[in-house]
Amino acid sequence: MAKRTLGLGKAAKAKKQKLESEPNTNDKSSSEDSTNQLTVELPEEVDADDEISQLKGLYKAYINSDRDNELIVNGIIHECDRLLRNQEEGAALPPTFYKIYSIALSELANFHIDDVKQIKEYFGASLERIETGLEKYPGDVELLLTRSKILINQIVLQFVSQLKLSSEKDEANVKELLDNALKVYESAEQKASDLSTFDAFNNDEYFDILEAVDDLLDIVDNFGKDEAGDNDDEETEVDGKNERKDDKDGRHFDDEVDDDDDDGGVELEETHPLYPIKNTDEYNQWWRDHTIKYLENLNKVESPSESLIREVNQRLGQSYLQESEIPTNVYTTLKYDEDYAGLEELEGLTLYQAQDIAKDLIHKALGHLKKAEDKEEPESWVNIAEAMITLGNLYELDSKEQEQLYDEAETILKKANNATNGKYQDVLENLLANQ
């Protein structure tokens, strides 16, 4: 993801924003007065007479922003505090209130990434609010999804961020924490299915959960590279050559063809907290399975977001393409590389096994990439064309199937090239040179 790291990682990596003005007094009313001076343009649909509607509007304004203003987050929290204090006896605050309150508290951790104690306190308070909400609204799908989201963000900021290559399992049982967060997510899926209520999946806030899982797995894959690189320049060079595609390309699958860390990552000790996550494909497969499930649920919504459907399909398409890389390379190596002449199999695959597996994966990728096509975005057309070229390479030279795929790809690339004033000229010329 050219590390689009959700609210959490984005803030954690980027801006430790300092407020231009902070109240100098501990007086509560003074603090609230200062917060109330914040001016935020709320969505037009906000009802000025409905306090919950105003809270939702403030929250939406923050979520749709760069999420780098701590003052807005504090404003949301102050408003939640006020609503809770002024709650009339017997009146109930809606599930949305608890969702917003808990997320706002967890967001504060992004602005204090160097203070482990504060991070722990923010997530503790955040989880308390979501638990209170679930006590009042057991099985609420959005509250369950929110709890899962907070738990995953907590894993990154409170636990993984504190680990080193020398860390031991007893410092943090990250696998157990992750398993727990994923089970909460699964319970939300199941509840939505039981109730036949899928509207929550039409909100990209909740697709962010799968992005957060993807980000976490990427962190695990690459954990220790910087630390090891400081001591080993040669290792850094290898890492550079083998660096994974960014996360927006979808979840990476390792075929585990040998014992070496073939993605260029650093080998972890078995006692390291991240070892049981890195050395299995279980979580990559979980990401794939539940991204597919997300798409299925999204398609059950009466009027699903077209942009979200494209986004989910794009990630799935790129995920299948990445998984196809090893069998594709095996096929082309056994087929055309004279250094491997006479070798019957490579990486545990024969020529035809590799060909069949790669074709199947790329066909699946194309199915999703075509659904991800945006008529206004030439890059989405090029993704389709490049997948067609890769698929064409798996057929016999000059075969009917290959020529057809190359011709279709050429047409798409010419269209994209014209629309972008020659941005894809190199890709087009490379295709034409190989025909």
LORO-22230 format. One record per residue (C-alpha): residue number from 1; x negated, z, y negated; residue in one letter. Coordinates in steps of 0.001 Angstrom, whole numbers. Example, Ala and Ser with C-alpha at 12.3 -4.5 7.8 and 13.67 -1.06 7.14 Angstrom:
resi|xx|zz|yy|resn
1|-12300|7800|4500|A .
2|-13670|7140|1060|S .
end
This chain:
resi|xx|zz|yy|resn
1|0|0|0|M .
2|-2284|-945|-2522|A .
3|-1582|2631|-2145|K .
4|1746|2925|-3734|R .
5|1690|6493|-2669|T .
6|5195|7593|-3430|L .
7|5757|10254|-6038|G .
8|3447|12563|-4194|L .
9|238|10723|-3571|G .
10|572|8665|-6700|K .
11|505|11749|-8843|A .
12|-2009|13477|-6614|A .
13|-4458|10614|-6928|K .
14|-3832|9754|-10478|A .
15|-2915|11600|-13511|K .
16|-3329|15282|-13888|K .
17|-1205|15119|-16969|Q .
18|-1601|17764|-19613|K .
19|1473|18522|-21670|L .
20|1023|17795|-25337|E .
21|2817|20986|-26242|S .
22|3618|24036|-24162|E .
23|5437|27173|-25212|P .
24|3017|29929|-26155|N .
25|5464|32715|-25468|T .
26|6731|34199|-22259|N .
27|10182|34583|-23740|D .
28|12636|32767|-21499|K .
29|14945|31562|-24244|S .
30|11993|30170|-26168|S .
31|10891|28287|-23043|S .
32|14349|26846|-22576|E .
33|14570|25862|-26236|D .
34|11281|23988|-25934|S .
35|12478|22225|-22806|T .
36|15722|21267|-24500|N .
37|13736|19448|-27169|Q .
38|12785|16855|-24588|L .
39|14665|13613|-25184|T .
40|15383|11511|-22117|V .
41|17524|8394|-22152|E .
42|20116|8885|-19427|L .
43|21873|6108|-17502|P .
44|25038|4817|-19167|E .
45|27259|5939|-16299|E .
46|26494|9626|-16925|V .
47|29581|11654|-17858|D .
48|28713|13686|-20944|A .
49|31301|16310|-19993|D .
50|30076|16771|-16421|D .
51|27001|18989|-16081|E .
52|26217|17841|-12532|I .
53|26508|14229|-13676|S .
54|24044|14970|-16478|Q .
55|21656|16613|-14010|L .
56|21872|13578|-11727|K .
57|21215|11333|-14717|G .
58|18124|13296|-15731|L .
59|16855|13236|-12151|Y .
60|17498|9493|-11849|K .
61|15650|8863|-15110|A .
62|12630|10714|-13727|Y .
63|12719|9067|-10287|I .
64|12889|5614|-11876|N .
65|9981|6380|-14206|S .
66|6254|6586|-13458|D .
67|6886|10191|-12378|R .
68|3944|11416|-14403|D .
69|5676|13709|-16900|N .
70|5687|17363|-15895|E .
71|7857|18208|-18881|L .
72|10752|16219|-17415|I .
73|10354|17954|-14055|V .
74|10418|21333|-15768|N .
75|13500|20210|-17660|G .
76|15262|19410|-14384|I .
77|14292|22798|-12936|I .
78|15439|24673|-16052|H .
79|18769|22868|-15887|E .
80|19152|23771|-12210|C .
81|18317|27399|-13011|D .
82|20923|27416|-15772|R .
83|23634|25907|-13572|L .
84|22880|28458|-10876|L .
85|23045|31382|-13340|R .
86|26265|30147|-14885|N .
87|27931|29340|-11588|Q .
88|31445|30747|-11639|E .
89|32409|33136|-8897|E .
90|33933|31235|-5999|G .
91|32744|27877|-7352|A .
92|30402|25774|-5227|A .
93|27563|23608|-6410|L .
94|27458|20243|-4569|P .
95|24788|19171|-2037|P .
96|23238|16907|-4688|T .
97|22376|19987|-6748|F .
98|20273|21467|-3944|Y .
99|18623|18122|-3261|K .
100|17577|17681|-6898|I .
101|16483|21298|-7278|Y .
102|14268|21216|-4183|S .
103|12679|17845|-4940|I .
104|11915|18853|-8530|A .
105|10139|21993|-7315|L .
106|8087|20002|-4803|S .
107|7215|17434|-7489|E .
108|5470|20148|-9501|L .
109|2771|20228|-6824|A .
110|1672|16768|-7965|N .
111|611|18161|-11322|F .
112|-1462|21032|-9897|H .
113|-3362|19416|-7050|I .
114|-6444|21610|-7529|D .
115|-4517|24858|-7240|D .
116|-3802|25461|-3551|V .
117|-1974|28714|-4244|K .
118|421|27063|-6678|Q .
119|1017|24127|-4338|I .
120|1985|26570|-1597|K .
121|4347|28407|-3958|E .
122|6020|25203|-5136|Y .
123|6663|23952|-1618|F .
124|7811|27396|-518|G .
125|10364|27551|-3332|A .
126|11383|23949|-2687|S .
127|12077|24590|994|L .
128|14001|27768|132|E .
129|16367|25733|-2074|R .
130|16929|23068|561|I .
131|17575|25714|3218|E .
132|20139|27353|938|T .
133|21818|23981|550|G .
134|21878|23421|4309|L .
135|23360|26881|4848|E .
136|26222|25916|2562|K .
137|26481|22318|3832|Y .
138|25255|22306|7454|P .
139|24389|18866|8732|G .
140|24547|17158|5337|D .
141|22674|13884|5880|V .
142|21052|13701|2446|E .
143|19923|17321|2563|L .
144|18369|16757|5991|L .
145|16589|13643|4738|L .
146|15391|15556|1688|T .
147|14058|18382|3845|R .
148|12130|15864|5944|S .
149|10710|14251|2822|K .
150|9535|17568|1390|I .
151|7952|18610|4690|L .
152|5956|15369|4918|I .
153|4798|15646|1315|N .
154|3816|19254|1988|Q .
155|1653|18185|4932|I .
156|-380|15900|2678|V .
157|-764|18065|-405|L .
158|-894|21556|1059|Q .
159|-2666|20954|4360|F .
160|-4418|17589|4851|V .
161|-5874|17599|1337|S .
162|-7762|20794|2201|Q .
163|-9347|19476|5402|L .
164|-12940|18347|5881|K .
165|-14712|16628|8761|L .
166|-15870|20056|9889|S .
167|-12352|21543|9902|S .
168|-11061|23146|13090|E .
169|-7626|23063|14704|K .
170|-6827|26652|13753|D .
171|-7010|25797|10037|E .
172|-3772|23818|10215|A .
173|-1705|22554|13123|N .
174|-955|19251|11425|V .
175|475|17665|14571|K .
176|3044|20443|14925|E .
177|3939|20194|11238|L .
178|4362|16427|11489|L .
179|6400|16641|14684|D .
180|8709|19128|12992|N .
181|9181|16912|9921|A .
182|9944|13884|12092|L .
183|12478|15860|14135|K .
184|14302|16781|10929|V .
185|14377|13094|9984|Y .
186|15729|12211|13421|E .
187|18442|14857|13057|S .
188|19544|13163|9818|A .
189|19706|9813|11612|E .
190|21752|11357|14409|Q .
191|24136|13084|11998|K .
192|24694|9836|10116|A .
193|25467|8125|13414|S .
194|27851|10907|14497|D .
195|29733|10695|11202|L .
196|29426|6889|10920|S .
197|28238|7494|7366|T .
198|25226|5388|6420|F .
199|25334|5230|2609|D .
200|22249|7451|2301|A .
201|20154|4662|3806|F .
202|21096|2427|886|N .
203|18914|4600|-1337|N .
204|15238|3681|-1514|D .
205|14487|7366|-2130|E .
206|15034|7887|1579|Y .
207|13119|4798|2639|F .
208|10294|6539|792|D .
209|10219|8963|3724|I .
210|9040|6215|6055|L .
211|6580|5096|3399|E .
212|5317|8680|3225|A .
213|4814|8708|6996|V .
214|2962|5409|6677|D .
215|785|6850|3927|D .
216|30|9946|5973|L .
217|-1002|7870|8985|L .
218|-3203|5753|6736|D .
219|-4868|8900|5403|I .
220|-5466|10035|8981|V .
221|-6861|6617|9979|D .
222|-9332|6676|7109|N .
223|-10009|10396|7027|F .
224|-13618|11341|6394|G .
225|-14848|7903|5313|K .
226|-15878|9101|1875|D .
227|-17451|12264|3236|E .
228|-19339|10391|5945|A .
229|-20264|7601|3552|G .
230|-22154|10006|1346|D .
231|-24503|10630|4265|N .
232|-24567|7239|5921|D .
233|-24786|4060|3862|D .
234|-24779|1901|6964|E .
235|-21488|3427|8091|E .
236|-20023|2696|4686|T .
237|-20976|-957|5041|E .
238|-19206|-1174|8385|V .
239|-16152|492|6882|D .
240|-16068|-2096|4137|G .
241|-15965|-4942|6602|K .
242|-13255|-3420|8704|N .
243|-11086|-1794|6089|E .
244|-7383|-1939|6944|R .
245|-4895|-3862|4960|K .
246|-3031|-1810|2407|D .
247|43|75|3559|D .
248|2596|-2211|2097|K .
249|1609|-4652|4801|D .
250|3221|-2328|7302|G .
251|2092|142|9925|R .
252|-1112|-736|11743|H .
253|-1155|-696|15533|F .
254|-4331|-46|17489|D .
255|-4470|-1597|20929|D .
256|-7006|1050|21916|E .
257|-9109|-1581|23647|V .
258|-12223|543|23704|D .
259|-13516|3983|22892|D .
260|-15083|2964|19598|D .
261|-13237|3494|16356|D .
262|-12682|-227|15889|D .
263|-10853|85|12568|D .
264|-14035|1311|10917|G .
265|-12816|4901|10654|G .
266|-14826|8036|11281|V .
267|-14684|9510|14763|E .
268|-13182|13000|14692|L .
269|-14060|15917|16929|E .
270|-11393|16832|19476|E .
271|-11047|20190|17743|T .
272|-10209|18577|14396|H .
273|-6610|19101|13179|P .
274|-6076|15347|12757|L .
275|-7557|14309|16099|Y .
276|-4273|14404|18100|P .
277|-2577|12243|15469|I .
278|-5348|9690|15072|K .
279|-6038|9198|18763|N .
280|-2583|8081|19809|T .
281|-276|5201|18971|D .
282|2735|7519|19239|E .
283|3197|7910|15498|Y .
284|2631|4251|14706|N .
285|5346|3458|17230|Q .
286|7582|6130|15726|W .
287|7189|4470|12340|W .
288|8081|1063|13795|R .
289|11084|2326|15775|D .
290|12572|4255|12888|H .
291|11937|1506|10356|T .
292|13919|-797|12640|I .
293|16602|1901|12862|K .
294|16601|2227|9079|Y .
295|17258|-1491|8763|L .
296|20090|-1253|11292|E .
297|21670|1609|9347|N .
298|21198|-210|6058|L .
299|23043|-3215|7441|N .
300|26003|-954|8296|K .
301|26527|-164|4609|V .
302|29361|-2069|2958|E .
303|27206|-3455|127|S .
304|23551|-2902|1040|P .
305|20820|-3301|-1556|S .
306|19358|-6782|-1175|E .
307|16006|-5716|-2582|S .
308|15794|-2813|-127|L .
309|16689|-5077|2802|I .
310|13891|-7426|1749|R .
311|11449|-4530|1417|E .
312|12193|-3125|4877|V .
313|11961|-6576|6466|N .
314|8687|-7268|4654|Q .
315|7087|-4135|6039|R .
316|8302|-4818|9550|L .
317|7116|-8417|9379|G .
318|3627|-7464|8273|Q .
319|3544|-4725|10897|S .
320|4138|-7241|13690|Y .
321|1522|-9566|12185|L .
322|-1060|-6796|12224|Q .
323|-268|-5957|15811|E .
324|-761|-9619|16701|S .
325|-4308|-9729|15331|E .
326|-6112|-8515|18471|I .
327|-4349|-10833|20972|P .
328|-4683|-13715|18495|T .
329|-8426|-13131|18189|N .
330|-8752|-12839|21970|V .
331|-6970|-16165|22427|Y .
332|-9011|-18082|19846|T .
333|-12267|-16563|21124|T .
334|-11637|-17411|24781|L .
335|-10265|-20817|23859|K .
336|-12802|-22076|21347|Y .
337|-15911|-19860|21222|D .
338|-18681|-21383|23349|E .
339|-20455|-18022|23542|D .
340|-17574|-16809|25715|Y .
341|-17276|-19908|27874|A .
342|-16397|-19028|31465|G .
343|-15177|-15544|30590|L .
344|-11739|-14986|32111|E .
345|-10599|-12077|29988|E .
346|-11481|-10149|26869|L .
347|-10213|-6748|25748|E .
348|-8241|-6598|28988|G .
349|-6360|-9829|28274|L .
350|-6607|-13286|29796|T .
351|-6314|-16376|27637|L .
352|-2648|-16929|28446|Y .
353|-1677|-13269|28285|Q .
354|-3165|-13040|24808|A .
355|-1424|-16254|23790|Q .
356|1996|-15082|25003|D .
357|1703|-11632|23425|I .
358|531|-13026|20087|A .
359|3270|-15675|19998|K .
360|5954|-13099|20699|D .
361|4716|-10764|17965|L .
362|4390|-13521|15377|I .
363|7869|-14853|16174|H .
364|9193|-11338|15505|K .
365|7168|-11170|12301|A .
366|8564|-14485|11096|L .
367|12103|-13320|11762|G .
368|11592|-10403|9392|H .
369|9528|-12283|6812|L .
370|12235|-14921|6454|K .
371|14770|-12167|5782|K .
372|12338|-10704|3252|A .
373|12117|-13980|1329|E .
374|12870|-13641|-2364|D .
375|13857|-16898|-4042|K .
376|12226|-15645|-7240|E .
377|8980|-14455|-5635|E .
378|6565|-17181|-4408|P .
379|4379|-14622|-2627|E .
380|7211|-14002|-166|S .
381|7273|-17739|617|W .
382|3527|-17755|1181|V .
383|3814|-14843|3613|N .
384|6100|-17021|5721|I .
385|3770|-20028|5485|A .
386|705|-18031|6515|E .
387|2542|-16589|9511|A .
388|3532|-20134|10514|M .
389|-95|-21239|10300|I .
390|-1183|-18302|12463|T .
391|1494|-19172|15005|L .
392|479|-22826|14915|G .
393|-3085|-21863|15774|N .
394|-1810|-20487|19085|L .
395|-634|-23901|20262|Y .
396|-2749|-26722|21633|E .
397|-4558|-28802|19039|L .
398|-2410|-31641|17683|D .
399|546|-30579|19814|S .
400|4076|-31256|18571|K .
401|4693|-27545|18030|E .
402|1509|-27095|16039|Q .
403|2119|-30107|13836|E .
404|5671|-28986|13094|Q .
405|4551|-25501|12069|L .
406|1720|-26847|9921|Y .
407|4070|-29318|8208|D .
408|6586|-26587|7395|E .
409|3827|-24342|6089|A .
410|2439|-27157|3945|E .
411|5837|-27775|2362|T .
412|6244|-24082|1547|I .
413|2718|-23770|141|L .
414|3157|-26819|-2104|K .
415|6367|-25335|-3460|K .
416|4691|-21959|-4087|A .
417|1647|-23635|-5620|N .
418|3786|-25615|-8049|N .
419|5746|-22509|-9013|A .
420|2573|-20534|-9768|T .
421|419|-23180|-11447|N .
422|-1974|-23530|-8522|G .
423|-2330|-19908|-7436|K .
424|-2267|-20889|-3748|Y .
425|-4384|-24039|-3978|Q .
426|-7150|-22577|-1797|D .
427|-4709|-21665|967|V .
428|-3180|-25129|827|L .
429|-6533|-26909|867|E .
430|-7694|-24813|3806|N .
431|-4612|-25808|5785|L .
432|-5016|-29497|4967|L .
433|-8711|-29405|5868|A .
434|-7931|-28078|9337|N .
435|-5217|-30569|10186|Q .
end
